Amino acid sequence: METQTPTWWEKALTPPGSGVFTVSTGAHRRQQLEAHAFPQHRGRDDLRRLWWDKVQNLYFIERPILFGIPSDTGGGIHRGANWGPLEIRLQMIKDGIYDSFFDLGDVLCHPQLLLDEYVEPGLKEKIREFFYQSKQPHPVAPLSIAQDVLGTLYKNKKRVLTLGGDHSVGYATLSAFFNHHPLANKTAVLHFDAHTDLLTSRMGLPVCFGSWVPHVLTKLNNPGHWLQLGIRASGKPQSHWESQFGVKQLWANTLNSGNFHDSLNSIIQEWENQGVEHIYITFDIDALDAELAPATGTPEPEGLNDETCIQIFRRFFNHFNLIGADLVEVAPYINPRQAPTLDNNSTLNHAALILAEFQHRMT
Ligand SMILES: [Mn+2]
């Protein structure tokens, strides 16, 4: 096991809530989080020092890790999921579940970049100069930084709850997981979403919010260990996706009919027979109905409610261990219909209900 936090993380990451590069926008909300996380701090420099000192203990703590990737570069319809990690944490503080996690902080997200391989080398050098004041070949794009950091955490079998960000962050979390976690070959994925995210590219780009899953699936021994739940906005029928990619799907209409218990039983049985012991959950908040969680990039009607999701989680938790999770696509400042205040925001409230289940199973 490693015991040293890589020094470049100090420049690629930020204290909790600071991963959106801004001076004043959102400062009031960020300061609320900082006052809770580092109550003793005396200004920005002191806060950074306290945070970095704390990060040195990363390998010695037992609590699960909380990690923010406030990037919506991979999104494309309504943006704003970059503010998810800050507002979700404030909601977690309110609900009393924040302190069960060790908050590693955020990726410092360059809002014009996605993956390092999409950045032209000369430009990458200039941006490296900004991040690191050096030519050391450290990553610069949000998903590449996240992949590297999460790869190290997963190699050390850390349990991580990642907050996005648009769903392209699922490419970072799950490619890091399947490339590095020693228990990856005994792990299946529950993917809650209104959409399949199974495009192989979108407008010519391989990885984005709608096209990240195929690029992770290649890393699984068995694509049948990927179960998509809540699908309802799809240009193609269930049979297309299942036969083309080998994934399993339970669409929202099936789940909402209540008639899914036999299907769940047979999936659980099959996975157990195949040696699956752990599950990773990637939860796109748009799996929930648009009435419950409207503050998201692509809200869809006729979605799931939180009771159904929690019922499904618990069925799997009875058989498998929750090894990691992410929650994505909460765009808290999207304000549809009548204005909910941030202190009583349906999307954030529902996000926290989902996270409370994860917190309960990870701690
Ligand atoms: Mn998604």
Residues whose N, C-alpha, C, O or C-beta is under 5 A from the ligand:
A	BS01	MN	H167 D193 D197 F209 D284
